[in-house]
Amino acid sequence: MAPVIIDSTIADGVLTVDWIRATPFAGSGTYTSSVFDAGAAVTWTKLTSTNTIVPYFSCCSVSGTTTVITYRTGNSPVPDASWTPFTALGTAGALTGSSRYIQYMVQMTTTNPAKAPAVPDVTVQFKR
């Protein structure tokens, strides 16, 4: 598959591409964040994210996508056996535990080749 870009202004010498999408989407994907350092041991309180659906055809509402976010915490800068296992978020994104470091993982799936989940941002909150 090769992307196609159309330049509707002929002979102006400029081609600008704001974004490009190639389909079909992958059926699933996983993103593991870098390790975040709170600078000292903190109490992790909440993880929130913006979840969207990226449509290939914007005319239709299509179900069949899922996004699952899990997290783990630890006190060493590199995840090792002392870290907690990846754990599901609590109600309303509640986090539990105290540590200096945290890492999250986003698992996304779709059963529809015209739609894919997207997570443009994630925010982690804590108390010192």
N, CA, C and O of each residue as an XYZ file, in Angstrom:
512
protein
N       0.843     -1.162      0.000
C       0.000      0.000      0.000
C       0.895      1.233      0.000
O       1.881      1.296      0.734
N       0.546      2.203     -0.822
C       1.311      3.443     -0.894
C       0.367      4.619     -0.682
O      -0.734      4.634     -1.233
N       0.779      5.597      0.105
C      -0.089      6.757      0.308
C      -0.174      7.590     -0.971
O       0.756      7.617     -1.778
N      -1.301      8.264     -1.136
C      -1.507      9.146     -2.275
C      -1.710     10.548     -1.734
O      -2.529     10.758     -0.840
N      -0.968     11.512     -2.271
C      -1.096     12.913     -1.869
C      -1.444     13.708     -3.111
O      -0.793     13.583     -4.148
N      -2.475     14.523     -2.996
C      -2.925     15.318     -4.128
C      -2.583     16.779     -3.875
O      -2.909     17.326     -2.821
N      -1.934     17.401     -4.831
C      -1.614     18.825     -4.767
C      -2.610     19.556     -5.659
O      -2.490     19.522     -6.883
N      -3.594     20.217     -5.049
C      -4.659     20.847     -5.833
C      -4.272     22.207     -6.406
O      -5.004     22.751     -7.232
N      -3.143     22.766     -5.987
C      -2.662     24.025     -6.547
C      -1.497     23.705     -7.475
O      -0.382     23.433     -7.029
N      -1.770     23.742     -8.744
C      -0.793     23.322     -9.747
C       0.291     24.387     -9.927
O      -0.009     25.578    -10.010
N       1.550     23.950     -9.987
C       2.717     24.768    -10.339
C       3.010     25.905     -9.366
O       3.623     26.899     -9.757
N       2.579     25.781     -8.089
C       2.956     26.838     -7.127
C       4.270     26.521     -6.434
O       4.791     27.360     -5.699
N       4.825     25.320     -6.652
C       6.113     24.953     -6.086
C       6.068     24.546     -4.630
O       7.119     24.352     -4.020
N       4.880     24.409     -4.050
C       4.749     24.076     -2.630
C       3.800     22.897     -2.470
O       2.744     22.847     -3.099
N       4.181     21.965     -1.637
C       3.309     20.866     -1.260
C       3.315     20.794      0.259
O       4.367     20.600      0.867
N       2.160     20.947      0.871
C       2.036     20.891      2.325
C       1.125     19.728      2.691
O       0.022     19.603      2.158
N       1.582     18.887      3.592
C       0.787     17.758      4.072
C       0.614     17.937      5.573
O       1.582     17.860      6.329
N      -0.634     18.179      6.006
C      -0.915     18.346      7.429
C      -0.906     17.006      8.156
O      -0.375     16.914      9.263
N      -1.468     15.995      7.573
C      -1.460     14.655      8.137
C      -1.754     13.672      7.032
O      -2.250     14.037      5.966
N      -1.438     12.411      7.302
C      -1.704     11.356      6.328
C      -2.092     10.100      7.093
O      -1.568      9.833      8.174
N      -2.998      9.346      6.533
C      -3.451      8.118      7.165
C      -3.429      7.017      6.120
O      -3.878      7.221      4.992
N      -2.922      5.877      6.478
C      -2.942      4.716      5.606
C      -3.770      3.636      6.283
O      -3.618      3.400      7.482
N      -4.635      2.985      5.539
C      -5.491      1.961      6.121
C      -5.202      0.648      5.414
O      -4.572      0.691      4.358
N      -5.593     -0.467      5.887
C      -6.380     -0.609      7.088
C      -5.520     -0.455      8.346
O      -4.303     -0.637      8.312
N      -6.180     -0.116      9.450
C      -5.490      0.014     10.726
C      -5.045     -1.365     11.202
O      -5.632     -2.382     10.831
N      -4.012     -1.385     12.018
C      -3.627     -2.637     12.670
C      -4.752     -3.036     13.617
O      -5.435     -2.167     14.160
N      -4.950     -4.298     13.817
C      -6.016     -4.773     14.691
C      -5.764     -4.489     16.158
O      -6.707     -4.388     16.943
N      -4.489     -4.359     16.540
C      -4.176     -4.062     17.936
C      -2.805     -3.416     18.031
O      -1.993     -3.492     17.108
N      -2.570     -2.786     19.156
C      -1.274     -2.172     19.395
C      -1.088     -1.877     20.865
O      -2.061     -1.709     21.600
N       0.155     -1.814     21.295
C       0.479     -1.531     22.687
C       1.534     -0.444     22.745
O       2.502     -0.462     21.985
N       1.339      0.501     23.652
C       2.326      1.540     23.906
C       2.709      1.459     25.379
O       1.835      1.490     26.245
N       3.994      1.355     25.674
C       4.483      1.390     27.047
C       5.254      2.692     27.221
O       6.210      2.965     26.494
N       4.823      3.492     28.199
C       5.432      4.806     28.419
C       6.852      4.662     28.943
O       7.282      3.583     29.351
N       7.556      5.767     28.921
C       8.839      5.795     29.611
C       8.541      5.808     31.118
O       7.396      5.996     31.530
N       9.555      5.612     31.910
C       9.399      5.634     33.359
C       9.393      7.096     33.814
O      10.273      7.874     33.445
N       8.397      7.456     34.616
C       8.292      8.821     35.137
C       8.807      8.875     36.565
O       8.483      8.016     37.385
N       9.608      9.887     36.857
C      10.256     10.070     38.161
C       9.588     11.230     38.890
O       9.613     12.363     38.408
N       8.991     10.956     40.047
C       8.358     12.005     40.840
C       9.385     12.761     41.683
O       9.032     13.744     42.334
N      10.635     12.329     41.685
C      11.688     13.015     42.428
C      11.848     12.536     43.855
O      12.896     12.747     44.466
N      10.836     11.901     44.388
C      10.842     11.338     45.748
C       9.651     10.385     45.829
O       8.816     10.352     44.925
N       9.573      9.623     46.896
C       8.420      8.734     47.064
C       7.167      9.583     47.219
O       7.144     10.526     48.011
N       6.124      9.248     46.461
C       4.856      9.965     46.486
C       3.725      8.951     46.559
O       3.940      7.753     46.372
N       2.525      9.433     46.830
C       1.328      8.608     46.774
C       0.644      8.888     45.443
O       0.208     10.011     45.192
N       0.552      7.886     44.604
C      -0.082      8.036     43.297
C      -1.588      8.078     43.501
O      -2.133      7.256     44.237
N      -2.270      9.024     42.861
C      -3.698      9.192     43.120
C      -4.601      8.943     41.919
O      -5.658      8.329     42.064
N      -4.201      9.415     40.720
C      -5.135      9.324     39.600
C      -4.414      9.363     38.258
O      -3.404     10.048     38.100
N      -4.947      8.619     37.296
C      -4.468      8.669     35.916
C      -5.674      8.976     35.027
O      -6.674      8.259     35.056
N      -5.571     10.024     34.256
C      -6.628     10.365     33.317
C      -6.052     10.410     31.913
O      -4.859     10.647     31.720
N      -6.916     10.178     30.941
C      -6.467     10.199     29.549
C      -7.577     10.736     28.666
O      -8.753     10.713     29.031
N      -7.185     11.213     27.511
C      -8.131     11.589     26.481
C      -8.134     10.458     25.474
O      -7.117     10.182     24.839
N      -9.270      9.806     25.327
C      -9.402      8.703     24.376
C     -10.300      9.147     23.235
O     -11.362      9.725     23.468
N      -9.887      8.884     22.017
C     -10.686      9.234     20.856
C     -10.706      8.061     19.896
O      -9.954      7.097     20.042
N     -11.572      8.165     18.928
C     -11.625      7.181     17.857
C     -11.216      7.899     16.578
O     -11.776      8.942     16.238
N     -10.250      7.344     15.880
C      -9.773      7.935     14.632
C     -10.534      7.256     13.500
O     -10.314      6.077     13.223
N     -11.435      7.998     12.842
C     -12.209      7.361     11.766
C     -11.497      7.445     10.414
O     -10.810      8.423     10.118
N     -11.670      6.430      9.625
C     -11.219      6.519      8.247
C     -12.320      7.182      7.421
O     -12.054      8.004      6.544
N     -13.547      6.807      7.720
C     -14.700      7.461      7.104
C     -15.404      8.229      8.206
O     -15.858      7.613      9.170
N     -15.516      9.542      8.108
C     -16.056     10.339      9.206
C     -17.578     10.374      9.229
O     -18.156     11.083     10.052
N     -18.245      9.626      8.348
C     -19.694      9.701      8.266
C     -20.399      8.804      9.259
O     -21.593      8.966      9.509
N     -19.663      7.851      9.834
C     -20.365      6.778     10.521
C     -19.904      6.600     11.957
O     -18.739      6.823     12.285
N     -20.823      6.200     12.794
C     -20.486      5.835     14.162
C     -20.325      4.320     14.198
O     -21.276      3.580     13.947
N     -19.117      3.867     14.510
C     -18.828      2.438     14.453
C     -18.256      1.990     15.787
O     -17.318      2.597     16.303
N     -18.819      0.933     16.340
C     -18.280      0.393     17.584
C     -17.216     -0.643     17.257
O     -16.936     -0.904     16.087
N     -16.629     -1.227     18.279
C     -15.645     -2.277     18.064
C     -14.228     -1.902     18.437
O     -13.294     -2.626     18.091
N     -14.036     -0.780     19.141
C     -12.693     -0.403     19.568
C     -12.613     -0.433     21.091
O     -13.590     -0.147     21.782
N     -11.444     -0.780     21.596
C     -11.225     -0.763     23.046
C      -9.865     -0.160     23.365
O      -8.914     -0.281     22.592
N      -9.795      0.486     24.512
C      -8.545      1.015     25.040
C      -8.465      0.623     26.506
O      -9.379      0.916     27.277
N      -7.392     -0.028     26.893
C      -7.180     -0.437     28.280
C      -5.843      0.137     28.735
O      -4.816     -0.061     28.086
N      -5.871      0.854     29.867
C      -4.643      1.421     30.430
C      -4.341      0.734     31.749
O      -5.205      0.633     32.620
N      -3.106      0.260     31.893
C      -2.639     -0.328     33.145
C      -1.383      0.428     33.582
O      -0.805      1.187     32.803
N      -0.967      0.218     34.824
C       0.208      0.927     35.341
C       0.965      0.037     36.316
O       0.437     -0.945     36.837
N       2.222      0.413     36.546
C       3.034     -0.252     37.562
C       3.905      0.803     38.235
O       4.171      1.863     37.668
N       4.340      0.495     39.446
C       5.145      1.439     40.219
C       6.347      0.727     40.824
O       6.358     -0.492     40.991
N       7.354      1.525     41.145
C       8.545      0.960     41.764
C       9.462      2.043     42.286
O       9.210      3.231     42.090
N      10.521      1.632     42.947
C      11.469      2.580     43.536
C      12.846      2.542     42.898
O      13.767      3.202     43.380
N      13.003      1.781     41.822
C      14.259      1.794     41.071
C      13.978      2.454     39.719
O      12.880      2.301     39.184
N      14.938      3.179     39.163
C      14.689      3.911     37.924
C      14.448      3.019     36.707
O      13.891      3.472     35.707
N      14.860      1.767     36.785
C      14.627      0.810     35.706
C      13.739     -0.298     36.257
O      14.080     -0.902     37.274
N      12.603     -0.581     35.610
C      11.722     -1.635     36.126
C      12.465     -2.958     36.305
O      13.178     -3.422     35.415
N      12.275     -3.545     37.484
C      12.890     -4.837     37.792
C      11.893     -5.657     38.595
O      10.717     -5.304     38.674
N      12.350     -6.737     39.186
C      11.467     -7.641     39.926
C      10.829     -6.979     41.148
O       9.822     -7.476     41.652
N      11.390     -5.875     41.636
C      10.817     -5.203     42.803
C       9.601     -4.337     42.442
O       8.857     -3.935     43.337
N       9.385     -4.047     41.180
C       8.239     -3.252     40.748
C       6.956     -4.072     40.868
O       6.985     -5.302     40.839
N       5.833     -3.371     41.004
C       4.540     -4.056     41.000
C       4.252     -4.545     39.580
O       4.807     -4.010     38.620
N       3.399     -5.547     39.437
C       2.990     -5.928     38.083
C       2.049     -4.858     37.507
O       1.479     -4.071     38.262
N       1.884     -4.824     36.181
C       0.921     -3.900     35.597
C      -0.461     -4.208     36.167
O      -0.886     -5.363     36.210
N      -1.153     -3.158     36.602
C      -2.431     -3.270     37.293
C      -3.470     -2.390     36.613
O      -3.146     -1.307     36.125
N      -4.713     -2.850     36.579
C      -5.801     -2.052     36.002
C      -6.068     -0.820     36.856
O      -5.878     -0.843     38.072
N      -6.504      0.243     36.217
C      -6.890      1.449     36.946
C      -8.128      1.174     37.775
O      -8.952      0.332     37.416
N      -8.258      1.887     38.889
C      -9.456      1.788     39.693
C     -10.567      2.648     39.099
O     -10.414      3.219     38.019
N     -11.671      2.733     39.809
C     -12.795      3.547     39.380
C     -12.358      4.987     39.150
O     -11.642      5.560     39.971
N     -12.782      5.566     38.045
C     -12.467      6.954     37.669
C     -10.959      7.199     37.558
O     -10.495      8.320     37.767
N     -10.195      6.148     37.230
C      -8.758      6.311     37.032
C      -7.937      6.316     38.306
O      -6.787      6.756     38.302
N      -8.511      5.834     39.394
C      -7.807      5.835     40.681
C      -6.561      4.951     40.635
O      -6.593      3.838     40.110
N      -5.466      5.467     41.193
C      -4.216      4.729     41.343
C      -4.031      4.402     42.816
O      -4.560      5.098     43.683
N      -3.288      3.355     43.097
C      -2.962      3.026     44.482
C      -1.465      2.838     44.590
O      -0.788      2.543     43.605
N      -0.955      3.011     45.796
C       0.445      2.750     46.049
C       1.286      4.003     46.184
O       0.895      5.100     45.782
N       2.449      3.797     46.762
C       3.433      4.861     46.931
C       4.759      4.372     46.388
O       5.157      3.231     46.626
N       5.433      5.231     45.665
C       6.750      4.919     45.120
C       7.316      6.182     44.496
O       6.656      7.220     44.469
N       8.529      6.092     43.998
C       9.130      7.233     43.322
C       8.834      7.223     41.815
O       8.735      8.282     41.194
N       8.693      6.031     41.232
C       8.556      5.905     39.782
C       7.230      5.257     39.398
O       6.654      4.474     40.152
N       6.763      5.611     38.195
C       5.543      5.007     37.653
C       5.698      4.859     36.143
O       6.414      5.625     35.498
N       5.020      3.873     35.603
C       5.001      3.632     34.168
C       3.610      3.123     33.808
O       3.010      2.368     34.574
N       3.090      3.527     32.649
C       1.788      3.026     32.215
C       1.894      2.347     30.856
O       2.844      2.556     30.101
N       0.892      1.533     30.574
C       0.830      0.837     29.294
C      -0.580      1.006     28.732
O      -1.565      0.852     29.454
N      -0.670      1.324     27.443
C      -1.948      1.478     26.757
C      -2.070      0.343     25.750
O      -1.213      0.177     24.882
N      -3.139     -0.436     25.871
C      -3.414     -1.509     24.922
C      -4.682     -1.133     24.154
O      -5.735     -0.908     24.751
N      -4.570     -1.068     22.829
C      -5.689     -0.655     21.989
C      -6.017     -1.752     20.986
O      -5.117     -2.390     20.440
N      -7.308     -1.969     20.745
C      -7.738     -2.951     19.759
C      -8.909     -2.390     18.956
O      -9.646     -1.518     19.416
N      -9.052     -2.912     17.757
C     -10.216     -2.589     16.930
C     -10.600     -3.825     16.144
O      -9.747     -4.607     15.724
N     -11.895     -3.986     15.953
C     -12.392     -5.056     15.096
C     -12.967     -4.470     13.816
O     -13.540     -5.187     12.997
N     -12.808     -3.162     13.651
C     -13.332     -2.476     12.479
C     -12.187     -1.815     11.725
O     -11.508     -0.959     12.292
N     -11.948     -2.177     10.475
C     -10.819     -1.604      9.745
C     -10.980     -0.119      9.416
O     -10.038      0.503      8.925
N     -12.157      0.458      9.676
C     -12.388      1.881      9.393
C     -12.210      2.764     10.627
O     -12.295      3.987     10.513
N     -11.968      2.183     11.796
C     -11.825      2.961     13.022
C     -10.685      2.404     13.860
O     -10.442      1.197     13.876
N      -9.992      3.291     14.552
C      -8.929      2.871     15.454
C      -8.939      3.771     16.681
O      -9.187      4.970     16.553
N      -8.674      3.226     17.871
C      -8.606      4.061     19.063
C      -7.310      4.871     19.072
O      -6.304      4.459     18.494
N      -7.348      6.013     19.726
C      -6.164      6.859     19.888
C      -6.179      7.451     21.283
O      -7.246      7.745     21.821
N      -5.020      7.629     21.869
C      -4.880      8.231     23.198
C      -3.895      9.389     23.057
O      -2.686      9.189     23.174
N      -4.404     10.609     22.805
C      -3.506     11.745     22.576
C      -2.762     12.238     23.817
O      -1.672     12.797     23.697
N      -3.334     12.040     25.008
C      -2.610     12.496     26.202
C      -2.999     11.702     27.434
O      -4.103     11.166     27.534
N      -2.058     11.641     28.371
C      -2.241     10.959     29.653
C      -1.693     11.867     30.738
O      -0.623     12.454     30.582
N      -2.432     11.985     31.848
C      -2.000     12.781     32.992
C      -1.983     11.897     34.229
O      -2.952     11.187     34.499
N      -0.893     11.935     34.977
C      -0.763     11.181     36.220
C      -0.670     12.172     37.368
O       0.128     13.108     37.324
N      -1.487     11.968     38.397
C      -1.501     12.850     39.560
C      -0.967     12.113     40.784
O      -1.112     10.897     40.909
N      -0.336     12.887     41.698
C       0.198     12.291     42.921
C       0.207     13.324     44.045
O       0.063     14.522     43.801
N       0.379     12.843     45.284
C       0.528     13.687     46.460
C       1.887     13.450     47.068
O       2.357     12.315     47.153
N       2.526     14.548     47.498
C       3.823     14.425     48.186
C       3.608     14.158     49.642
O       4.573     14.022     50.394
